[in-house]
Amino acid sequence: MTKAELIKAVAESKAVPEGLSQKAVQAIIDETFEQLKKAIKKDERFSVPGFGIFNKKKRPARMGRNPATKEKIKIKAQTTVTFRPAQALKDYMGSGRK
């Protein structure tokens, strides 16, 4: 699903008040993701009950290898985001506990 498809689906949803434009829905979605990014950066975690948890993770520097030249290269330390799905999402997707 693309962002445009998400906006259209949310705008057409029965859960959204009638008359709310796609532009308004887009602003809400954009702000939701902006707040999610800020929360992960500040608190190192963002939890959505029934969906999952986003965590900030620090990866240490390490040695790697250039696949084209086989030359060893140093890969810098970096910060990334991980996602751990909630059990309810796993169950919905059909890969939960039996």
C-alpha positions in Angstrom: 0.0 0.0 0.0 1.3 3.4 -0.9 0.8 6.6 1.1 -1.8 7.8 -1.4 -3.7 4.6 -1.1 -3.6 4.8 2.7 -5.0 8.4 2.6 -7.8 7.4 0.2 -8.7 4.3 2.4 -8.8 6.4 5.6 -10.8 9.2 4.0 -13.3 6.6 2.7 -13.5 4.8 6.0 -16.8 4.8 8.0 -14.8 5.7 11.1 -13.8 9.1 9.7 -16.4 11.9 9.9 -18.3 12.5 6.7 -17.0 15.5 4.7 -13.4 15.3 5.9 -11.3 15.9 2.8 -8.4 13.8 1.6 -6.2 16.8 2.1 -7.3 17.0 5.8 -6.7 13.2 6.2 -3.3 13.6 4.6 -2.4 16.4 7.1 -3.5 14.1 10.0 -1.5 11.1 8.7 1.6 13.3 8.1 1.4 14.7 11.6 0.9 11.3 13.1 4.1 10.0 11.5 5.9 13.2 12.5 4.9 12.7 16.2 5.9 9.0 15.9 9.4 10.0 14.7 9.8 12.5 17.5 8.7 10.0 20.1 11.1 7.3 18.9 14.0 9.8 18.8 13.2 11.3 22.3 11.9 8.3 24.2 13.6 5.6 22.2 10.3 3.7 22.0 6.8 4.1 20.6 4.1 1.6 21.5 0.8 1.1 19.7 -1.3 -1.5 21.7 -2.5 -4.3 19.5 -0.1 -3.3 16.7 3.4 -3.3 18.0 6.4 -1.5 19.4 8.9 0.7 17.5 12.4 0.9 19.3 15.5 2.9 18.6 18.5 0.6 18.3 22.2 1.6 18.2 24.4 -0.6 15.9 28.1 -0.6 16.8 30.8 0.1 14.2 32.0 -3.1 12.5 34.2 -4.4 9.8 32.6 -5.4 6.5 33.7 -6.4 3.0 33.1 -4.7 -0.3 31.5 -7.4 -2.4 32.9 -6.1 -5.6 36.6 -5.9 -4.6 36.6 -8.1 -1.5 38.4 -5.3 0.3 37.8 -4.9 4.0 35.9 -1.7 4.9 34.9 -0.1 8.2 31.1 0.4 8.6 30.3 3.3 10.9 28.1 3.0 14.0 24.5 3.9 13.3 21.1 4.3 14.9 18.1 2.5 13.4 14.5 1.7 14.2 13.3 -1.8 14.9 9.6 -3.0 15.0 8.3 -5.8 17.2 4.7 -6.8 16.3 2.1 -7.2 19.1 0.6 -10.7 19.6 -2.7 -9.3 18.3 -1.1 -8.4 14.9 0.7 -11.7 14.7 -2.7 -13.5 15.3 -4.4 -11.3 12.7 -1.7 -12.2 10.2 -2.0 -15.9 10.9 1.5 -16.4 12.4 0.7 -16.2 16.1 0.9 -18.8 18.8 -1.3 -21.8 18.4 
